Amino acid sequence: MGIIDGYPDGTFKPENPLKRSELIKIIKALADGGYITAPSRGTTGGTAGTTTGGTTGTAP
């Protein structure tokens, strides 16, 4: 996948806190690779201001 490469000196430090810039790089790489997509911004559904994404339907 090549999403997480580690540090320039060749090390990988999973115990270190993740910096905001590192998180953005990971999210961008996932999006560029087609692993994640942004939700569509339809004009129907009345989801403005919600945090759930406004999905409709019933759970299985």
N, C-alpha and C positions, 0 to 999 in steps of 0.2 A: 504494500500500500504506500509506504513512504510518507505517511502523514506526520509522524513524530521522528525527527532525526537525532535529537540530542543536542549537545552543545558543540560549538566549533572545535573544541579540543578533543572531540571524540568520546566524551563522557556522557552518561545518561544518569540523571539524579532524580529518581522518582520521589524521594523524600523531601525535596525542595518544594516550597509553595509555587504554584503556577502564577506567573505574571499575567496581567491583562493582555499584554501584547502577544504573549505566547498562546493564550486561549484564542485570540482573534486569528492568529496564523493557523491554528488547528481547524477552527470552524471554516475559514476560507478554503483550506485545502480539501476539507470534506465536501464543501459546496462545489468547488471547481471539479472535483472528481465525480460528482453526481451522486454521492453517498447521502446527502441531505438536500432538501429543497425548502425554499421559503413558502409559507402558506400563501394561497392565492388571496387577493384582495377584492373579493366580489362585493357588489353593492347591495346584495340581498342578505337577509338573515338577521339584520339588526344586531350585529355583534360589536358595534362601536363601544369602546370602553371596557370590554370584557377581557379577562385574562385566560379564558379557556379556549379561545380560538373559534368559538361559535359552531362547533360541529353539530350536525343534526342526525337524527336516526335513533335507533334503539340498540342497546347493548345486547350481545348474544346471551 
